[in-house]
Amino acid sequence: MMKLLEPLLPSISTIHTRLQQAHNVQWLIGGSCGLLMHHVDIGRTPRDLDIYVDLKDVHTVHKMLQPYAMDNPEFSETPIYASTLSHYRIDGHAVEVVGDFKVKALGSLYQVEVDYLLENHNYPFSMESWKVPVMPLAHEFLFNVLRNRPDRYEPILREMQDHPDKHMQALSDLMERNQWGYEFHVKMNELLDWNR
């Protein structure tokens, strides 16, 4: 796993160093890079790096990463996603900063709350002498169910079920904090035995 992450370590190190200089900026690594940090095998080196932040931190993060910026933060909406996006090129890698991320699918509305996740479900990944904040697997599971990516949610679910003490409380909390439609519940019942 670590081998797949290696090419991205300089970029992660640069981001960590720069964002540390801003007071109280909260951020999380998600996407394929985050999955590798949780030991979920995605079979390849991630193509880019996804950083999640709350809306209040979007402009501070942009300011700290300004030397690498490809554009400015801009609201972006598709039929499924809404967020404030900005893009950077850091140590040769594409980095996307995703602010105030919301997903609408399967009759559900799901929102990423970075401050809440860091306070309640923090999974730091150790790199040499420092740690980086990583998105909980529960988020990656819900997100990939909503976008119908079994290639992702199946290995994620296996990892969560192998370590339920670590992951199932976060899943339960995220289920409570968001709105889920009938279609989503049907899908979840197929994937999980909720009464276990």
RAWOMO-V549956 format. One record per residue. RES is the residue in one small letter. SS is DSSP state (hx for helix, st for strand, lp for the rest). BURIAL is 1 if it has 16 or more other ideal C-beta (glycine too) atoms within 10 Angstrom, else 0. Layout:
BEGIN
RES:SS:BURIAL, RES:SS:BURIAL
END
This chain:
BEGIN
m:lp:0, m:hx:0, k:hx:0, l:hx:1, l:hx:1, e:hx:0, p:lp:0, l:lp:1, l:hx:0, p:hx:0, s:hx:1, i:hx:1, s:hx:1, t:hx:1, i:hx:1, h:hx:1, t:hx:0, r:hx:1, l:hx:1, q:hx:0, q:lp:0, a:lp:0, h:lp:0, n:lp:0, v:lp:1, q:lp:1, w:lp:1, l:st:1, i:st:1, g:st:1, g:hx:1, s:hx:1, c:hx:1, g:hx:1, l:hx:1, l:hx:1, m:hx:1, h:lp:1, h:lp:0, v:lp:1, d:lp:0, i:lp:1, g:lp:0, r:lp:0, t:lp:0, p:lp:1, r:lp:0, d:st:0, l:st:1, d:st:1, i:st:1, y:st:1, v:st:1, d:lp:1, l:hx:0, k:hx:0, d:hx:1, v:hx:1, h:hx:0, t:hx:1, v:hx:1, h:hx:1, k:hx:0, m:hx:1, l:lp:1, q:hx:0, p:hx:0, y:hx:1, a:st:1, m:lp:0, d:lp:0, n:lp:0, p:lp:1, e:st:0, f:st:0, s:st:0, e:st:0, t:lp:0, p:lp:0, i:lp:0, y:st:1, a:st:1, s:st:1, t:st:1, l:st:1, s:st:1, h:st:1, y:st:1, r:st:0, i:st:1, d:lp:1, g:lp:0, h:st:1, a:st:0, v:st:1, e:st:1, v:st:1, v:st:1, g:st:1, d:st:1, f:st:1, k:st:0, v:st:1, k:st:1, a:st:1, l:lp:1, g:lp:0, s:st:1, l:st:0, y:st:1, q:st:1, v:lp:1, e:lp:1, v:hx:1, d:hx:0, y:hx:0, l:hx:1, l:hx:1, e:hx:0, n:hx:0, h:lp:1, n:lp:0, y:lp:1, p:lp:0, f:st:1, s:st:0, m:st:0, e:lp:0, s:lp:0, w:st:0, k:st:0, v:st:1, p:lp:1, v:st:1, m:lp:1, p:lp:1, l:hx:1, a:hx:1, h:hx:1, e:hx:1, f:hx:1, l:hx:1, f:hx:1, n:hx:1, v:hx:1, l:hx:1, r:lp:0, n:lp:0, r:lp:0, p:hx:0, d:hx:0, r:hx:1, y:hx:1, e:hx:0, p:hx:1, i:hx:1, l:hx:1, r:hx:0, e:hx:1, m:hx:1, q:hx:0, d:hx:0, h:lp:0, p:hx:0, d:hx:0, k:hx:1, h:hx:1, m:hx:1, q:hx:0, a:hx:1, l:hx:1, s:hx:0, d:hx:1, l:hx:1, m:hx:1, e:hx:0, r:hx:0, n:lp:1, q:st:0, w:lp:1, g:lp:0, y:hx:0, e:hx:0, f:hx:1, h:hx:0, v:hx:0, k:hx:1, m:hx:1, n:hx:0, e:hx:0, l:hx:0, l:lp:1, d:lp:0, w:lp:0, n:lp:0, r:lp:0
END
